[in-house]
Amino acid sequence: MQIQTMSHALGMSRSGFYAYHSCPPTVRRVSDDALADRIATIHEASKKTFDASCIHAELANEGVPIGRTRIERSMKAKGLKGA
């Protein structure tokens, strides 16, 4: 797909599209990626039975302060579901 078509569909200029994609990842994005990997590891270790509540409890036991809804969003984005 052409950049001009994509930028038009997103309602932004072509230069804005390139500027967005050339920026380094934000602290939140890096944090979300690390969190998503940790959630996937916990989910896999539980034989794919843990849902967001169980993963939230597991992370709380590890001392990771995070909200359950953020875990739910991350699980949904990765296609993870508990039993």
PyMOL CGO cylinders between C-alpha atoms (Angstrom):
from pymol import cmd
from pymol.cgo import CYLINDER

trace = [
    CYLINDER, 0.00, 0.00, 0.00, 1.30, 3.45, -0.80, 0.3, 1, 1, 1, 1, 1, 1,
    CYLINDER, 1.30, 3.45, -0.80, 2.31, 5.79, 2.00, 0.3, 1, 1, 1, 1, 1, 1,
    CYLINDER, 2.31, 5.79, 2.00, 0.16, 8.57, 0.60, 0.3, 1, 1, 1, 1, 1, 1,
    CYLINDER, 0.16, 8.57, 0.60, -2.95, 6.35, 0.68, 0.3, 1, 1, 1, 1, 1, 1,
    CYLINDER, -2.95, 6.35, 0.68, -2.22, 5.14, 4.22, 0.3, 1, 1, 1, 1, 1, 1,
    CYLINDER, -2.22, 5.14, 4.22, -1.53, 8.63, 5.55, 0.3, 1, 1, 1, 1, 1, 1,
    CYLINDER, -1.53, 8.63, 5.55, -4.72, 9.92, 3.93, 0.3, 1, 1, 1, 1, 1, 1,
    CYLINDER, -4.72, 9.92, 3.93, -6.72, 7.06, 5.51, 0.3, 1, 1, 1, 1, 1, 1,
    CYLINDER, -6.72, 7.06, 5.51, -5.22, 7.92, 8.91, 0.3, 1, 1, 1, 1, 1, 1,
    CYLINDER, -5.22, 7.92, 8.91, -5.97, 11.61, 8.44, 0.3, 1, 1, 1, 1, 1, 1,
    CYLINDER, -5.97, 11.61, 8.44, -2.37, 12.78, 8.56, 0.3, 1, 1, 1, 1, 1, 1,
    CYLINDER, -2.37, 12.78, 8.56, 0.19, 14.25, 6.19, 0.3, 1, 1, 1, 1, 1, 1,
    CYLINDER, 0.19, 14.25, 6.19, 2.81, 12.11, 4.50, 0.3, 1, 1, 1, 1, 1, 1,
    CYLINDER, 2.81, 12.11, 4.50, 5.58, 13.90, 6.37, 0.3, 1, 1, 1, 1, 1, 1,
    CYLINDER, 5.58, 13.90, 6.37, 3.70, 13.36, 9.65, 0.3, 1, 1, 1, 1, 1, 1,
    CYLINDER, 3.70, 13.36, 9.65, 3.46, 9.65, 8.88, 0.3, 1, 1, 1, 1, 1, 1,
    CYLINDER, 3.46, 9.65, 8.88, 7.23, 9.43, 8.34, 0.3, 1, 1, 1, 1, 1, 1,
    CYLINDER, 7.23, 9.43, 8.34, 7.92, 11.53, 11.44, 0.3, 1, 1, 1, 1, 1, 1,
    CYLINDER, 7.92, 11.53, 11.44, 5.79, 9.21, 13.57, 0.3, 1, 1, 1, 1, 1, 1,
    CYLINDER, 5.79, 9.21, 13.57, 7.58, 6.11, 12.31, 0.3, 1, 1, 1, 1, 1, 1,
    CYLINDER, 7.58, 6.11, 12.31, 11.06, 7.57, 12.72, 0.3, 1, 1, 1, 1, 1, 1,
    CYLINDER, 11.06, 7.57, 12.72, 10.58, 8.42, 16.43, 0.3, 1, 1, 1, 1, 1, 1,
    CYLINDER, 10.58, 8.42, 16.43, 12.15, 6.11, 19.02, 0.3, 1, 1, 1, 1, 1, 1,
    CYLINDER, 12.15, 6.11, 19.02, 9.72, 4.03, 21.10, 0.3, 1, 1, 1, 1, 1, 1,
    CYLINDER, 9.72, 4.03, 21.10, 8.30, 5.72, 24.18, 0.3, 1, 1, 1, 1, 1, 1,
    CYLINDER, 8.30, 5.72, 24.18, 9.04, 4.60, 27.73, 0.3, 1, 1, 1, 1, 1, 1,
    CYLINDER, 9.04, 4.60, 27.73, 5.45, 3.31, 27.98, 0.3, 1, 1, 1, 1, 1, 1,
    CYLINDER, 5.45, 3.31, 27.98, 5.82, 1.27, 24.76, 0.3, 1, 1, 1, 1, 1, 1,
    CYLINDER, 5.82, 1.27, 24.76, 9.05, -0.32, 25.98, 0.3, 1, 1, 1, 1, 1, 1,
    CYLINDER, 9.05, -0.32, 25.98, 7.40, -1.04, 29.34, 0.3, 1, 1, 1, 1, 1, 1,
    CYLINDER, 7.40, -1.04, 29.34, 4.34, -2.54, 27.64, 0.3, 1, 1, 1, 1, 1, 1,
    CYLINDER, 4.34, -2.54, 27.64, 6.51, -4.79, 25.48, 0.3, 1, 1, 1, 1, 1, 1,
    CYLINDER, 6.51, -4.79, 25.48, 8.45, -6.08, 28.51, 0.3, 1, 1, 1, 1, 1, 1,
    CYLINDER, 8.45, -6.08, 28.51, 5.20, -6.58, 30.41, 0.3, 1, 1, 1, 1, 1, 1,
    CYLINDER, 5.20, -6.58, 30.41, 3.62, -8.44, 27.50, 0.3, 1, 1, 1, 1, 1, 1,
    CYLINDER, 3.62, -8.44, 27.50, 6.58, -10.83, 27.40, 0.3, 1, 1, 1, 1, 1, 1,
    CYLINDER, 6.58, -10.83, 27.40, 6.32, -11.45, 31.17, 0.3, 1, 1, 1, 1, 1, 1,
    CYLINDER, 6.32, -11.45, 31.17, 2.55, -12.03, 30.92, 0.3, 1, 1, 1, 1, 1, 1,
    CYLINDER, 2.55, -12.03, 30.92, 3.06, -14.50, 28.07, 0.3, 1, 1, 1, 1, 1, 1,
    CYLINDER, 3.06, -14.50, 28.07, 5.69, -16.35, 30.13, 0.3, 1, 1, 1, 1, 1, 1,
    CYLINDER, 5.69, -16.35, 30.13, 3.38, -16.60, 33.17, 0.3, 1, 1, 1, 1, 1, 1,
    CYLINDER, 3.38, -16.60, 33.17, 0.48, -17.68, 30.96, 0.3, 1, 1, 1, 1, 1, 1,
    CYLINDER, 0.48, -17.68, 30.96, 2.59, -20.38, 29.29, 0.3, 1, 1, 1, 1, 1, 1,
    CYLINDER, 2.59, -20.38, 29.29, 3.92, -21.61, 32.65, 0.3, 1, 1, 1, 1, 1, 1,
    CYLINDER, 3.92, -21.61, 32.65, 0.35, -22.03, 33.89, 0.3, 1, 1, 1, 1, 1, 1,
    CYLINDER, 0.35, -22.03, 33.89, -0.37, -24.27, 30.88, 0.3, 1, 1, 1, 1, 1, 1,
    CYLINDER, -0.37, -24.27, 30.88, -2.55, -21.47, 29.47, 0.3, 1, 1, 1, 1, 1, 1,
    CYLINDER, -2.55, -21.47, 29.47, -5.02, -21.61, 32.36, 0.3, 1, 1, 1, 1, 1, 1,
    CYLINDER, -5.02, -21.61, 32.36, -4.33, -18.27, 34.07, 0.3, 1, 1, 1, 1, 1, 1,
    CYLINDER, -4.33, -18.27, 34.07, -6.64, -15.38, 33.28, 0.3, 1, 1, 1, 1, 1, 1,
    CYLINDER, -6.64, -15.38, 33.28, -5.92, -11.69, 33.96, 0.3, 1, 1, 1, 1, 1, 1,
    CYLINDER, -5.92, -11.69, 33.96, -6.83, -11.99, 37.66, 0.3, 1, 1, 1, 1, 1, 1,
    CYLINDER, -6.83, -11.99, 37.66, -4.40, -14.83, 38.27, 0.3, 1, 1, 1, 1, 1, 1,
    CYLINDER, -4.40, -14.83, 38.27, -1.64, -13.12, 36.32, 0.3, 1, 1, 1, 1, 1, 1,
    CYLINDER, -1.64, -13.12, 36.32, -2.33, -9.92, 38.28, 0.3, 1, 1, 1, 1, 1, 1,
    CYLINDER, -2.33, -9.92, 38.28, -1.93, -11.85, 41.53, 0.3, 1, 1, 1, 1, 1, 1,
    CYLINDER, -1.93, -11.85, 41.53, 1.27, -13.48, 40.29, 0.3, 1, 1, 1, 1, 1, 1,
    CYLINDER, 1.27, -13.48, 40.29, 2.77, -10.13, 39.31, 0.3, 1, 1, 1, 1, 1, 1,
    CYLINDER, 2.77, -10.13, 39.31, 1.69, -8.62, 42.65, 0.3, 1, 1, 1, 1, 1, 1,
    CYLINDER, 1.69, -8.62, 42.65, 3.54, -11.44, 44.44, 0.3, 1, 1, 1, 1, 1, 1,
    CYLINDER, 3.54, -11.44, 44.44, 6.62, -10.52, 42.40, 0.3, 1, 1, 1, 1, 1, 1,
    CYLINDER, 6.62, -10.52, 42.40, 6.24, -6.89, 43.48, 0.3, 1, 1, 1, 1, 1, 1,
    CYLINDER, 6.24, -6.89, 43.48, 5.17, -5.55, 40.09, 0.3, 1, 1, 1, 1, 1, 1,
    CYLINDER, 5.17, -5.55, 40.09, 2.62, -2.75, 40.59, 0.3, 1, 1, 1, 1, 1, 1,
    CYLINDER, 2.62, -2.75, 40.59, 0.22, -2.94, 37.65, 0.3, 1, 1, 1, 1, 1, 1,
    CYLINDER, 0.22, -2.94, 37.65, -3.51, -2.69, 37.06, 0.3, 1, 1, 1, 1, 1, 1,
    CYLINDER, -3.51, -2.69, 37.06, -5.60, -5.66, 36.01, 0.3, 1, 1, 1, 1, 1, 1,
    CYLINDER, -5.60, -5.66, 36.01, -7.07, -3.80, 33.04, 0.3, 1, 1, 1, 1, 1, 1,
    CYLINDER, -7.07, -3.80, 33.04, -3.59, -3.19, 31.62, 0.3, 1, 1, 1, 1, 1, 1,
    CYLINDER, -3.59, -3.19, 31.62, -2.96, -6.93, 31.87, 0.3, 1, 1, 1, 1, 1, 1,
    CYLINDER, -2.96, -6.93, 31.87, -6.30, -7.61, 30.15, 0.3, 1, 1, 1, 1, 1, 1,
    CYLINDER, -6.30, -7.61, 30.15, -5.38, -5.26, 27.27, 0.3, 1, 1, 1, 1, 1, 1,
    CYLINDER, -5.38, -5.26, 27.27, -2.00, -6.90, 26.88, 0.3, 1, 1, 1, 1, 1, 1,
    CYLINDER, -2.00, -6.90, 26.88, -3.50, -10.39, 26.90, 0.3, 1, 1, 1, 1, 1, 1,
    CYLINDER, -3.50, -10.39, 26.90, -6.12, -9.39, 24.34, 0.3, 1, 1, 1, 1, 1, 1,
    CYLINDER, -6.12, -9.39, 24.34, -3.48, -7.87, 22.07, 0.3, 1, 1, 1, 1, 1, 1,
    CYLINDER, -3.48, -7.87, 22.07, -1.45, -11.09, 22.19, 0.3, 1, 1, 1, 1, 1, 1,
    CYLINDER, -1.45, -11.09, 22.19, -4.51, -13.35, 21.85, 0.3, 1, 1, 1, 1, 1, 1,
    CYLINDER, -4.51, -13.35, 21.85, -4.05, -14.97, 25.27, 0.3, 1, 1, 1, 1, 1, 1,
    CYLINDER, -4.05, -14.97, 25.27, -7.05, -16.38, 27.13, 0.3, 1, 1, 1, 1, 1, 1,
    CYLINDER, -7.05, -16.38, 27.13, -7.34, -18.22, 30.42, 0.3, 1, 1, 1, 1, 1, 1,
    CYLINDER, -7.34, -18.22, 30.42, -9.28, -21.40, 30.94, 0.3, 1, 1, 1, 1, 1, 1,
]
cmd.load_cgo(trace, "trace")
